[in-house]
C-alpha cells in the first residue's frame, strides 16, 4: 500500500511540475508587435505623414533597440524608449514625407532588438497612394479657333475629385478679360478608378485677328469648396500665335502688242519676243524693251 501511495504522489507531482513549467514565461521570448503595417490611403503629393507602431516586451529580459534603418531618406524613425524592460510597451515613431510623383508608394523601417540571449529584427511597412486631391487633365489647356466661328477660340479640361471629401461649388477665375469660363458640366469618370466625381470645364477665348497674331497666355484658378475648407489648383491656358492674314495685290496686264502683231514678228530679232510683249527695233527706233 505504501508503494502505491508513493507512486501516486510521484505521478501527481510530475504532472504538477509539468503544469507549472508550462505557465512559466520563457526568458528568450521576443517582444510582440501589435501591428507591423499601416496604409495611409490616398494622399496628396508632398504631404507629411506620421504613424506610430507599438510593441510590448513579453519576455523576462530587457531588450535594447540597437539599430533603425529606413528604405528612403524621406523617412525618419525613432524608438521610445531605447531600452525596453519586461512588460513595457515601446513605440516606433515614423515620419514620412511622400514624393511628389503620383502612384503607389511603400516604405519599410527595420528595427533591430537585442536581448540577453537573442537578437531579432522587426520590419514595419507604410504604404500610400499618391494622388492629387484635385486632378487636372491635361495639365495645361491649349485653345484652338472655333469651327465656323469668328475670333473665338475654344478648349476644355477635366477636373476630378480623388479624395473622400464631398465637394461643393466649383468656380473658375481668370486673370485676363479675353478668357472666360463658358460652363462647368458634371461628367462620368472614365479611365480613373479613384475619381469619385468629375467635371468638364469649357473655356472660351475672345480675340481679334490682330491680337491672335502673337501667343496669348493666361492662368486660371479652379477652386472647389469642401466640408473642411477648399481645394484649388492653377492651370496654364495658351492660345498659339495665328498666322497673319496676307492680301495678294492684283497687277493689271498691259498689252504692248500693236494691232498688227504679224508685221511686228517679221521685223523682230527674236522669233518669240513679240509674244512676250516686246517691240521690234524698227518700231522702237532701234531700241528693244519689254
C-alpha positions as CSV (number, residue, x, y, z in Angstrom):
1,X,0.0,0.0,0.0
2,X,2.8,2.4,0.8
3,X,4.4,1.7,-2.5
4,X,1.1,2.6,-4.2
5,X,0.7,5.8,-2.3
6,X,4.3,6.9,-3.0
7,X,3.9,6.0,-6.7
8,X,0.7,8.1,-6.9
9,X,2.4,11.0,-5.2
10,X,5.3,10.9,-7.6
11,X,3.0,10.7,-10.6
12,X,0.9,13.6,-9.3
13,X,4.0,15.6,-8.6
14,X,5.3,15.1,-12.1
15,X,2.0,16.4,-13.5
16,X,2.2,19.5,-11.2
17,X,5.8,20.2,-12.2
18,X,5.0,20.0,-15.9
19,X,2.0,22.2,-15.5
20,X,4.0,24.8,-13.6
21,X,6.7,24.8,-16.2
22,X,4.2,25.3,-19.0
23,X,3.0,28.5,-17.3
24,X,6.4,29.9,-16.6
25,X,7.4,32.8,-19.0
26,X,10.2,32.0,-21.5
27,X,13.2,34.1,-21.0
28,X,14.1,34.2,-24.7
29,X,10.6,35.2,-25.9
30,X,10.8,38.2,-28.3
31,X,8.7,41.4,-28.0
32,X,5.3,41.1,-29.5
33,X,4.2,43.7,-32.1
34,X,0.6,45.0,-32.2
35,X,0.7,45.8,-35.9
36,X,3.5,45.8,-38.5
37,X,1.9,47.7,-41.4
38,X,-0.1,50.8,-41.9
39,X,-1.8,52.2,-45.1
40,X,-2.4,55.9,-45.3
41,X,-4.7,55.5,-48.2
42,X,-4.9,58.3,-50.9
43,X,-2.7,61.3,-50.0
44,X,-1.8,64.4,-51.9
45,X,1.8,64.8,-53.2
46,X,4.3,66.2,-50.7
47,X,2.1,65.5,-47.7
48,X,3.9,65.0,-44.4
49,X,2.7,61.8,-42.7
50,X,3.3,60.2,-39.3
51,X,2.4,56.9,-37.8
52,X,3.4,55.2,-34.5
53,X,4.0,51.4,-34.2
54,X,3.8,49.8,-30.8
55,X,5.2,46.6,-29.4
56,X,5.4,45.1,-25.9
57,X,8.2,43.2,-24.3
58,X,6.6,39.9,-23.3
59,X,9.9,38.3,-22.2
60,X,11.5,38.3,-18.8
61,X,14.6,40.1,-20.0
62,X,15.3,43.6,-21.2
63,X,15.6,44.3,-24.9
64,X,17.6,47.2,-26.4
65,X,17.0,49.0,-29.7
66,X,20.4,48.8,-31.3
67,X,19.7,49.9,-34.9
68,X,16.9,51.5,-37.0
69,X,17.0,51.6,-40.8
70,X,14.7,53.1,-43.4
71,X,14.5,52.4,-47.1
72,X,14.4,56.1,-48.1
73,X,15.9,59.4,-46.9
74,X,12.3,60.8,-46.9
75,X,11.5,58.5,-44.0
76,X,12.8,59.0,-40.4
77,X,12.1,56.7,-37.5
78,X,12.9,56.9,-33.7
79,X,12.3,54.5,-30.9
80,X,10.9,55.5,-27.5
81,X,12.4,54.2,-25.2
82,X,15.6,52.6,-26.5
83,X,15.7,50.2,-23.5
84,X,12.5,48.1,-23.1
85,X,12.2,46.3,-19.7
86,X,10.0,43.2,-19.4
87,X,6.3,44.0,-19.7
88,X,6.8,47.6,-21.0
89,X,5.4,49.0,-24.3
90,X,7.7,50.7,-26.7
91,X,6.9,52.9,-29.7
92,X,8.5,53.4,-33.1
93,X,7.5,56.9,-34.4
94,X,7.8,57.1,-38.2
95,X,7.8,60.5,-40.0
96,X,7.3,60.1,-43.8
97,X,7.2,62.8,-46.4
98,X,5.9,61.1,-49.5
99,X,7.1,62.0,-53.0
100,X,5.5,64.4,-55.5
101,X,5.2,61.7,-58.2
102,X,1.8,60.1,-58.4
103,X,1.4,56.4,-57.9
104,X,1.7,53.6,-55.2
105,X,4.5,54.0,-52.6
106,X,5.8,51.7,-50.0
107,X,8.4,52.4,-47.3
108,X,10.0,49.9,-44.8
109,X,11.5,50.5,-41.4
110,X,13.7,47.8,-39.9
111,X,14.3,47.8,-36.1
112,X,17.0,45.5,-34.6
113,X,16.4,44.5,-31.0
114,X,19.0,42.8,-28.8
115,X,18.2,40.9,-25.6
116,X,20.3,38.9,-23.1
117,X,20.0,35.7,-25.1
118,X,18.6,36.6,-28.5
119,X,18.6,39.2,-31.2
120,X,15.6,39.9,-33.5
121,X,14.7,42.3,-36.3
122,X,11.2,43.8,-36.7
123,X,10.2,45.2,-40.1
124,X,7.4,47.8,-40.3
125,X,5.7,48.8,-43.6
126,X,3.9,52.1,-44.5
127,X,2.0,52.4,-47.8
128,X,0.0,55.1,-49.6
129,X,-1.3,56.0,-53.0
130,X,0.0,59.4,-54.0
131,X,-2.6,61.4,-56.0
132,X,-3.6,65.0,-56.4
133,X,-6.7,65.8,-54.4
134,X,-7.8,67.7,-57.5
135,X,-6.7,66.0,-60.7
136,X,-6.5,68.2,-63.8
137,X,-6.2,66.7,-67.3
138,X,-4.5,68.0,-69.3
139,X,-2.1,69.8,-67.1
140,X,-2.2,72.8,-69.4
141,X,-5.0,73.9,-71.8
142,X,-4.4,74.9,-75.4
143,X,-7.3,76.7,-77.1
144,X,-8.0,76.3,-80.8
145,X,-10.1,78.5,-83.1
146,X,-13.7,77.5,-83.1
147,X,-15.1,75.9,-86.3
148,X,-17.1,78.3,-88.4
149,X,-16.6,81.0,-85.7
150,X,-15.0,84.4,-85.9
151,X,-12.5,85.5,-83.3
152,X,-13.4,82.7,-80.9
153,X,-11.0,80.1,-79.5
154,X,-12.2,77.1,-77.5
155,X,-10.8,74.4,-75.3
156,X,-11.6,72.3,-72.2
157,X,-10.1,70.4,-69.3
158,X,-11.3,67.7,-66.9
159,X,-11.4,68.1,-63.1
160,X,-11.6,65.0,-60.9
161,X,-12.2,64.6,-57.1
162,X,-9.7,61.9,-55.9
163,X,-10.4,62.3,-52.2
164,X,-13.1,61.0,-49.8
165,X,-14.3,64.6,-49.2
166,X,-17.6,65.9,-50.5
167,X,-17.1,68.8,-52.9
168,X,-19.5,71.7,-53.0
169,X,-19.4,74.5,-55.5
170,X,-16.7,74.7,-58.2
171,X,-15.5,78.0,-59.6
172,X,-13.1,79.2,-62.2
173,X,-11.3,82.5,-62.1
174,X,-9.2,84.0,-64.9
175,X,-6.5,86.7,-64.8
176,X,-7.3,88.4,-68.2
177,X,-10.6,89.6,-69.7
178,X,-10.1,87.8,-73.0
179,X,-10.5,84.4,-71.3
180,X,-13.7,83.2,-69.7
181,X,-15.3,80.0,-68.4
182,X,-18.3,79.1,-70.5
183,X,-19.6,76.2,-68.5
184,X,-18.8,73.5,-65.9
185,X,-20.5,70.2,-66.7
186,X,-20.6,67.1,-64.5
187,X,-19.4,64.0,-66.4
188,X,-19.0,60.3,-65.7
189,X,-15.4,59.5,-64.6
190,X,-13.7,57.4,-67.2
191,X,-10.3,55.8,-67.0
192,X,-9.8,56.8,-63.4
193,X,-10.9,54.3,-60.8
194,X,-10.0,56.5,-57.9
195,X,-12.1,59.5,-59.0
196,X,-15.4,59.8,-57.3
197,X,-16.6,62.8,-59.2
198,X,-15.6,64.5,-62.5
199,X,-16.4,67.7,-64.3
200,X,-15.6,69.2,-67.7
201,X,-14.6,72.9,-67.7
202,X,-15.2,74.6,-71.1
203,X,-13.0,77.7,-71.8
204,X,-13.5,80.4,-74.4
205,X,-11.1,83.0,-75.6
206,X,-12.3,86.1,-77.4
207,X,-9.5,87.7,-79.5
208,X,-9.4,89.8,-82.7
209,X,-7.3,88.5,-85.6
210,X,-4.7,91.2,-84.9
211,X,-4.4,90.1,-81.2
212,X,-4.1,86.5,-82.2
213,X,-1.0,87.0,-84.3
214,X,1.0,86.7,-81.1
215,X,0.7,83.9,-78.5
216,X,-1.7,84.7,-75.6
217,X,-1.2,83.2,-72.1
218,X,-3.3,83.2,-69.0
219,X,-3.6,81.2,-65.7
220,X,-6.9,80.1,-64.3
221,X,-7.6,79.1,-60.7
222,X,-10.0,76.2,-60.2
223,X,-11.4,76.2,-56.7
224,X,-13.7,73.5,-55.1
225,X,-15.3,74.1,-51.7
226,X,-15.2,71.1,-49.2
227,X,-16.6,70.4,-45.8
228,X,-13.3,71.5,-44.1
229,X,-12.2,74.3,-46.4
230,X,-11.3,74.4,-50.1
231,X,-9.1,72.8,-52.7
232,X,-7.7,74.8,-55.6
233,X,-5.2,74.4,-58.4
234,X,-3.8,76.8,-61.0
235,X,-3.8,75.8,-64.7
236,X,-1.9,77.5,-67.6
237,X,-4.0,78.4,-70.7
238,X,-2.5,79.2,-74.1
239,X,-3.6,80.4,-77.5
240,X,-0.8,79.8,-80.0
241,X,0.1,82.6,-82.4
242,X,-2.0,82.5,-85.6
243,X,-0.5,83.3,-89.0
244,X,-1.2,86.9,-90.1
245,X,-3.7,87.2,-93.0
246,X,-2.0,88.3,-96.2
247,X,-3.5,90.0,-99.2
248,X,-2.3,89.5,-102.8
249,X,-2.0,92.6,-104.9
250,X,-3.5,92.2,-108.4
251,X,-1.4,94.0,-111.1
252,X,-3.3,94.7,-114.4
253,X,-1.7,93.3,-117.5
254,X,-1.0,95.9,-120.2
255,X,-1.0,94.6,-123.8
256,X,2.1,96.1,-125.5
257,X,1.5,94.4,-128.9
258,X,0.4,96.7,-131.7
259,X,-2.7,96.0,-133.7
260,X,-0.8,94.3,-136.4
261,X,1.3,91.7,-134.5
262,X,2.1,89.7,-137.6
263,X,4.1,92.6,-139.1
264,X,6.0,93.1,-135.8
265,X,7.0,89.4,-135.7
266,X,8.6,89.7,-139.2
267,X,10.9,92.6,-138.1
268,X,11.7,91.2,-134.6
269,X,15.1,89.9,-133.8
270,X,13.8,87.0,-131.7
271,X,11.1,84.9,-133.1
272,X,9.3,84.8,-129.7
273,X,9.9,88.2,-128.4
274,X,6.7,89.7,-129.7
275,X,4.7,87.0,-127.8
276,X,6.4,88.2,-124.6
277,X,5.2,91.8,-125.3
278,X,8.4,93.4,-126.7
279,X,8.7,95.8,-129.6
280,X,10.9,95.4,-132.6
281,X,13.9,97.7,-133.3
282,X,12.1,99.3,-136.3
283,X,9.1,100.3,-134.3
284,X,11.1,101.4,-131.3
285,X,13.8,103.3,-133.1
286,X,16.4,100.6,-132.8
287,X,16.0,100.0,-129.0
288,X,14.3,96.9,-127.7
289,X,12.4,96.9,-124.4
290,X,9.8,94.9,-122.6
